[in-house]
């Protein structure tokens, strides 16, 4: 579970989305655990692709974070 809290910020940083740490940077942690657990070990881009694939099922907070960061 703690790995999720590191993956989501890394995804956003790798995509250039977070220039600095913002409130709610872990908004997708629960969604990653729920929908993308199987690809967590495949790298950040795989997790981001998984989140996009499950876009309709994501929490509002996670969807907002992705949208705000051009994903």
N, CA, C and O atoms as a Tinker XYZ file with bonds, in Angstrom:
   284  protein
     1  N      0.823000   -1.195000    0.000000    73     2
     2  CA     0.000000    0.000000    0.000000    64     1     3
     3  C      0.864000    1.253000    0.000000    63     2     4     5
     4  O      0.557000    2.213000   -0.708000    81     3
     5  N      1.939000    1.259000    0.783000    73     3     6
     6  CA     2.759000    2.467000    0.841000    64     5     7
     7  C      3.436000    2.748000   -0.497000    63     6     8     9
     8  O      3.773000    3.895000   -0.791000    81     7
     9  N      3.635000    1.726000   -1.298000    73     7    10
    10  CA     4.250000    1.920000   -2.606000    64     9    11
    11  C      3.375000    2.802000   -3.501000    63    10    12    13
    12  O      3.888000    3.576000   -4.309000    81    11
    13  N      2.067000    2.681000   -3.356000    73    11    14
    14  CA     1.133000    3.475000   -4.147000    64    13    15
    15  C      1.356000    4.961000   -3.910000    63    14    16    17
    16  O      1.273000    5.756000   -4.847000    81    15
    17  N      1.633000    5.338000   -2.694000    73    15    18
    18  CA     1.816000    6.741000   -2.359000    64    17    19
    19  C      3.066000    7.316000   -3.018000    63    18    20    21
    20  O      3.186000    8.533000   -3.155000    81    19
    21  N      3.996000    6.457000   -3.425000    73    19    22
    22  CA     5.181000    6.913000   -4.135000    64    21    23
    23  C      4.979000    6.891000   -5.639000    63    22    24    25
    24  O      5.539000    7.729000   -6.347000    81    23
    25  N      4.194000    5.953000   -6.139000    73    23    26
    26  CA     4.011000    5.795000   -7.580000    64    25    27
    27  C      3.224000    6.949000   -8.181000    63    26    28    29
    28  O      3.647000    7.506000   -9.194000    81    27
    29  N      2.113000    7.322000   -7.602000    73    27    30
    30  CA     1.275000    8.368000   -8.191000    64    29    31
    31  C      2.025000    9.689000   -8.303000    63    30    32    33
    32  O      1.989000   10.293000   -9.375000    81    31
    33  N      2.702000   10.177000   -7.264000    73    31    34
    34  CA     3.460000   11.414000   -7.438000    64    33    35
    35  C      4.563000   11.261000   -8.489000    63    34    36    37
    36  O      4.850000   12.206000   -9.224000    81    35
    37  N      5.179000   10.084000   -8.565000    73    35    38
    38  CA     6.210000    9.864000   -9.571000    64    37    39
    39  C      5.629000    9.921000  -10.968000    63    38    40    41
    40  O      6.261000   10.454000  -11.881000    81    39
    41  N      4.438000    9.383000  -11.150000    73    39    42
    42  CA     3.776000    9.434000  -12.450000    64    41    43
    43  C      3.580000   10.883000  -12.857000    63    42    44    45
    44  O      3.910000   11.272000  -13.977000    81    43
    45  N      3.051000   11.665000  -11.960000    73    43    46
    46  CA     2.763000   13.052000  -12.273000    64    45    47
    47  C      4.049000   13.849000  -12.487000    63    46    48    49
    48  O      4.092000   14.728000  -13.347000    81    47
    49  N      5.089000   13.554000  -11.722000    73    47    50
    50  CA     6.359000   14.244000  -11.913000    64    49    51
    51  C      6.991000   13.833000  -13.236000    63    50    52    53
    52  O      7.527000   14.676000  -13.955000    81    51
    53  N      6.935000   12.560000  -13.560000    73    51    54
    54  CA     7.518000   12.079000  -14.800000    64    53    55
    55  C      6.819000   12.689000  -16.010000    63    54    56    57
    56  O      7.438000   12.892000  -17.055000    81    55
    57  N      5.549000   12.975000  -15.869000    73    55    58
    58  CA     4.815000   13.570000  -16.980000    64    57    59
    59  C      4.963000   15.092000  -16.989000    63    58    60    61
    60  O      4.388000   15.771000  -17.840000    81    59
    61  N      5.734000   15.621000  -16.043000    73    59    62
    62  CA     5.930000   17.059000  -15.963000    64    61    63
    63  C      4.762000   17.762000  -15.295000    63    62    64    65
    64  O      4.664000   18.988000  -15.347000    81    63
    65  N      3.894000   17.015000  -14.682000    73    63    66
    66  CA     2.671000   17.577000  -14.145000    64    65    67
    67  C      2.882000   18.313000  -12.826000    63    66    68    69
    68  O      2.183000   19.287000  -12.546000    81    67
    69  N      3.822000   17.869000  -12.026000    73    67    70
    70  CA     4.008000   18.512000  -10.726000    64    69    71
    71  C      5.352000   19.220000  -10.687000    63    70    72    73
    72  O      6.403000   18.581000  -10.630000    81    71
    73  N      5.310000   20.501000  -10.715000    73    71    74
    74  CA     6.542000   21.258000  -10.567000    64    73    75
    75  C      6.911000   21.333000   -9.088000    63    74    76    77
    76  O      8.082000   21.434000   -8.722000    81    75
    77  N      5.895000   21.282000   -8.269000    73    75    78
    78  CA     6.086000   21.272000   -6.832000    64    77    79
    79  C      5.006000   20.401000   -6.223000    63    78    80    81
    80  O      4.000000   20.108000   -6.868000    81    79
    81  N      5.208000   19.995000   -5.007000    73    79    82
    82  CA     4.230000   19.142000   -4.350000    64    81    83
    83  C      2.963000   19.950000   -4.081000    63    82    84    85
    84  O      3.020000   21.050000   -3.533000    81    83
    85  N      1.822000   19.390000   -4.474000    73    83    86
    86  CA     0.553000   20.076000   -4.317000    64    85    87
    87  C     -0.344000   19.281000   -3.389000    63    86    88    89
    88  O     -0.199000   18.064000   -3.269000    81    87
    89  N     -1.277000   19.965000   -2.729000    73    87    90
    90  CA    -2.249000   19.243000   -1.912000    64    89    91
    91  C     -3.029000   18.276000   -2.800000    63    90    92    93
    92  O     -3.403000   18.617000   -3.922000    81    91
    93  N     -3.264000   17.099000   -2.302000    73    91    94
    94  CA    -4.028000   16.120000   -3.067000    64    93    95
    95  C     -3.198000   15.342000   -4.068000    63    94    96    97
    96  O     -3.756000   14.669000   -4.935000    81    95
    97  N     -1.862000   15.416000   -3.969000    73    95    98
    98  CA    -1.029000   14.705000   -4.929000    64    97    99
    99  C     -1.236000   13.201000   -4.861000    63    98   100   101
   100  O     -0.894000   12.482000   -5.800000    81    99
   101  N     -1.789000   12.726000   -3.762000    73    99   102
   102  CA    -2.042000   11.294000   -3.631000    64   101   103
   103  C     -3.522000   10.959000   -3.850000    63   102   104   105
   104  O     -4.011000    9.934000   -3.375000    81   103
   105  N     -4.216000   11.822000   -4.563000    73   103   106
   106  CA    -5.646000   11.627000   -4.803000    64   105   107
   107  C     -5.947000   10.338000   -5.551000    63   106   108   109
   108  O     -7.057000    9.815000   -5.457000    81   107
   109  N     -4.984000    9.823000   -6.287000    73   107   110
   110  CA    -5.211000    8.621000   -7.094000    64   109   111
   111  C     -4.737000    7.342000   -6.410000    63   110   112   113
   112  O     -4.887000    6.257000   -6.973000    81   111
   113  N     -4.176000    7.442000   -5.225000    73   111   114
   114  CA    -3.616000    6.265000   -4.563000    64   113   115
   115  C     -4.641000    5.142000   -4.421000    63   114   116   117
   116  O     -4.330000    3.983000   -4.698000    81   115
   117  N     -5.828000    5.465000   -4.002000    73   115   118
   118  CA    -6.864000    4.445000   -3.830000    64   117   119
   119  C     -7.272000    3.848000   -5.178000    63   118   120   121
   120  O     -7.510000    2.645000   -5.281000    81   119
   121  N     -7.352000    4.691000   -6.209000    73   119   122
   122  CA    -7.715000    4.217000   -7.535000    64   121   123
   123  C     -6.640000    3.302000   -8.119000    63   122   124   125
   124  O     -6.950000    2.309000   -8.777000    81   123
   125  N     -5.379000    3.643000   -7.873000    73   123   126
   126  CA    -4.292000    2.782000   -8.334000    64   125   127
   127  C     -4.402000    1.422000   -7.664000    63   126   128   129
   128  O     -4.287000    0.388000   -8.321000    81   127
   129  N     -4.624000    1.425000   -6.360000    73   127   130
   130  CA    -4.758000    0.163000   -5.635000    64   129   131
   131  C     -5.952000   -0.638000   -6.125000    63   130   132   133
   132  O     -5.867000   -1.856000   -6.277000    81   131
   133  N     -7.046000    0.029000   -6.367000    73   131   134
   134  CA    -8.284000   -0.635000   -6.758000    64   133   135
   135  C     -8.248000   -1.147000   -8.201000    63   134   136   137
   136  O     -8.662000   -2.276000   -8.461000    81   135
   137  N     -7.763000   -0.338000   -9.136000    73   135   138
   138  CA    -7.883000   -0.673000  -10.553000    64   137   139
   139  C     -6.583000   -1.107000  -11.223000    63   138   140   141
   140  O     -6.614000   -1.779000  -12.254000    81   139
   141  N     -5.453000   -0.734000  -10.655000    73   139   142
   142  CA    -4.185000   -0.908000  -11.374000    64   141   143
   143  C     -3.125000   -1.678000  -10.592000    63   142   144   145
   144  O     -1.941000   -1.608000  -10.920000    81   143
   145  N     -3.527000   -2.391000   -9.591000    73   143   146
   146  CA    -2.577000   -3.139000   -8.760000    64   145   147
   147  C     -1.713000   -4.086000   -9.595000    63   146   148   149
   148  O     -0.522000   -4.246000   -9.330000    81   147
   149  N     -2.323000   -4.711000  -10.604000    73   147   150
   150  CA    -1.612000   -5.707000  -11.407000    64   149   151
   151  C     -0.461000   -5.109000  -12.221000    63   150   152   153
   152  O      0.465000   -5.831000  -12.591000    81   151
   153  N     -0.503000   -3.817000  -12.502000    73   151   154
   154  CA     0.545000   -3.208000  -13.328000    64   153   155
   155  C      1.487000   -2.317000  -12.534000    63   154   156   157
   156  O      2.360000   -1.672000  -13.116000    81   155
   157  N      1.329000   -2.269000  -11.223000    73   155   158
   158  CA     2.163000   -1.390000  -10.405000    64   157   159
   159  C      3.650000   -1.682000  -10.565000    63   158   160   161
   160  O      4.468000   -0.763000  -10.506000    81   159
   161  N      4.004000   -2.922000  -10.761000    73   159   162
   162  CA     5.423000   -3.265000  -10.894000    64   161   163
   163  C      5.949000   -3.050000  -12.311000    63   162   164   165
   164  O      7.133000   -3.266000  -12.569000    81   163
   165  N      5.085000   -2.627000  -13.228000    73   163   166
   166  CA     5.490000   -2.422000  -14.622000    64   165   167
   167  C      5.961000   -1.003000  -14.901000    63   166   168   169
   168  O      6.321000   -0.683000  -16.034000    81   167
   169  N      5.963000   -0.160000  -13.897000    73   167   170
   170  CA     6.460000    1.202000  -14.066000    64   169   171
   171  C      5.360000    2.243000  -14.076000    63   170   172   173
   172  O      4.174000    1.934000  -14.187000    81   171
   173  N      5.790000    3.473000  -13.957000    73   171   174
   174  CA     4.865000    4.588000  -13.840000    64   173   175
   175  C      3.996000    4.781000  -15.079000    63   174   176   177
   176  O      2.808000    5.085000  -14.969000    81   175
   177  N      4.589000    4.604000  -16.252000    73   175   178
   178  CA     3.802000    4.804000  -17.470000    64   177   179
   179  C      2.696000    3.763000  -17.594000    63   178   180   181
   180  O      1.626000    4.057000  -18.127000    81   179
   181  N      2.945000    2.547000  -17.106000    73   179   182
   182  CA     1.909000    1.507000  -17.133000    64   181   183
   183  C      0.773000    1.857000  -16.180000    63   182   184   185
   184  O     -0.395000    1.627000  -16.496000    81   183
   185  N      1.105000    2.411000  -15.023000    73   183   186
   186  CA     0.073000    2.803000  -14.058000    64   185   187
   187  C     -0.741000    3.961000  -14.617000    63   186   188   189
   188  O     -1.966000    3.969000  -14.502000    81   187
   189  N     -0.079000    4.932000  -15.217000    73   187   190
   190  CA    -0.791000    6.059000  -15.805000    64   189   191
   191  C     -1.712000    5.585000  -16.926000    63   190   192   193
   192  O     -2.856000    6.032000  -17.015000    81   191
   193  N     -1.230000    4.690000  -17.776000    73   191   194
   194  CA    -2.066000    4.139000  -18.852000    64   193   195
   195  C     -3.268000    3.397000  -18.271000    63   194   196   197
   196  O     -4.374000    3.483000  -18.806000    81   195
   197  N     -3.051000    2.679000  -17.190000    73   195   198
   198  CA    -4.141000    1.950000  -16.535000    64   197   199
   199  C     -5.181000    2.918000  -15.977000    63   198   200   201
   200  O     -6.383000    2.691000  -16.116000    81   199
   201  N     -4.721000    3.994000  -15.347000    73   199   202
   202  CA    -5.661000    4.983000  -14.816000    64   201   203
   203  C     -6.495000    5.579000  -15.949000    63   202   204   205
   204  O     -7.704000    5.762000  -15.809000    81   203
   205  N     -5.844000    5.877000  -17.062000    73   203   206
   206  CA    -6.570000    6.424000  -18.214000    64   205   207
   207  C     -7.576000    5.410000  -18.760000    63   206   208   209
   208  O     -8.680000    5.774000  -19.166000    81   207
   209  N     -7.186000    4.146000  -18.764000    73   207   210
   210  CA    -8.073000    3.084000  -19.252000    64   209   211
   211  C     -9.321000    2.954000  -18.384000    63   210   212   213
   212  O    -10.399000    2.631000  -18.883000    81   211
   213  N     -9.174000    3.204000  -17.101000    73   211   214
   214  CA   -10.283000    3.088000  -16.150000    64   213   215
   215  C    -10.877000    4.451000  -15.804000    63   214   216   217
   216  O    -11.504000    4.601000  -14.755000    81   215
   217  N    -10.693000    5.413000  -16.645000    73   215   218
   218  CA   -11.082000    6.803000  -16.386000    64   217   219
   219  C    -12.518000    6.937000  -15.871000    63   218   220   221
   220  O    -12.764000    7.684000  -14.924000    81   219
   221  N    -13.451000    6.234000  -16.473000    73   219   222
   222  CA   -14.868000    6.351000  -16.088000    64   221   223
   223  C    -15.124000    5.837000  -14.670000    63   222   224   225
   224  O    -16.143000    6.173000  -14.067000    81   223
   225  N    -14.214000    5.031000  -14.137000    73   223   226
   226  CA   -14.419000    4.438000  -12.817000    64   225   227
   227  C    -13.584000    5.103000  -11.727000    63   226   228   229
   228  O    -13.653000    4.696000  -10.568000    81   227
   229  N    -12.800000    6.112000  -12.076000    73   227   230
   230  CA   -11.936000    6.773000  -11.100000    64   229   231
   231  C    -12.736000    7.689000  -10.186000    63   230   232   233
   232  O    -13.825000    8.150000  -10.529000    81   231
   233  N    -12.170000    7.936000   -9.022000    73   231   234
   234  CA   -12.786000    8.892000   -8.106000    64   233   235
   235  C    -12.738000   10.280000   -8.745000    63   234   236   237
   236  O    -11.915000   10.544000   -9.621000    81   235
   237  N    -13.618000   11.145000   -8.299000    73   235   238
   238  CA   -13.645000   12.515000   -8.831000    64   237   239
   239  C    -12.324000   13.230000   -8.569000    63   238   240   241
   240  O    -11.844000   13.985000   -9.414000    81   239
   241  N    -11.743000   12.994000   -7.410000    73   239   242
   242  CA   -10.490000   13.652000   -7.053000    64   241   243
   243  C     -9.353000   13.225000   -7.982000    63   242   244   245
   244  O     -8.564000   14.058000   -8.429000    81   243
   245  N     -9.275000   11.943000   -8.265000    73   243   246
   246  CA    -8.222000   11.445000   -9.150000    64   245   247
   247  C     -8.447000   11.951000  -10.574000    63   246   248   249
   248  O     -7.504000   12.385000  -11.235000    81   247
   249  N     -9.670000   11.899000  -11.036000    73   247   250
   250  CA    -9.988000   12.389000  -12.373000    64   249   251
   251  C     -9.608000   13.862000  -12.493000    63   250   252   253
   252  O     -9.072000   14.290000  -13.515000    81   251
   253  N     -9.885000   14.619000  -11.461000    73   251   254
   254  CA    -9.554000   16.051000  -11.465000    64   253   255
   255  C     -8.045000   16.266000  -11.542000    63   254   256   257
   256  O     -7.576000   17.113000  -12.303000    81   255
   257  N     -7.286000   15.506000  -10.760000    73   255   258
   258  CA    -5.833000   15.630000  -10.780000    64   257   259
   259  C     -5.291000   15.306000  -12.174000    63   258   260   261
   260  O     -4.453000   16.039000  -12.699000    81   259
   261  N     -5.760000   14.226000  -12.766000    73   259   262
   262  CA    -5.295000   13.864000  -14.104000    64   261   263
   263  C     -5.649000   14.944000  -15.126000    63   262   264   265
   264  O     -4.822000   15.315000  -15.959000    81   263
   265  N     -6.873000   15.440000  -15.057000    73   263   266
   266  CA    -7.321000   16.473000  -15.980000    64   265   267
   267  C     -6.492000   17.751000  -15.833000    63   266   268   269
   268  O     -6.071000   18.345000  -16.825000    81   267
   269  N     -6.266000   18.162000  -14.595000    73   267   270
   270  CA    -5.488000   19.369000  -14.324000    64   269   271
   271  C     -4.050000   19.265000  -14.819000    63   270   272   273
   272  O     -3.392000   20.277000  -15.059000    81   271
   273  N     -3.572000   18.040000  -14.970000    73   271   274
   274  CA    -2.198000   17.838000  -15.403000    64   273   275
   275  C     -2.112000   17.325000  -16.834000    63   274   276   277
   276  O     -1.109000   16.737000  -17.237000    81   275
   277  N     -3.160000   17.553000  -17.583000    73   275   278
   278  CA    -3.141000   17.261000  -19.013000    64   277   279
   279  C     -3.131000   15.796000  -19.368000    63   278   280   281
   280  O     -2.624000   15.412000  -20.422000    81   279
   281  N     -3.677000   14.987000  -18.513000    73   279   282
   282  CA    -3.702000   13.540000  -18.780000    64   281   283
   283  C     -5.086000   13.074000  -19.128000    63   282   284
   284  O     -5.293000   11.888000  -19.383000    81   283
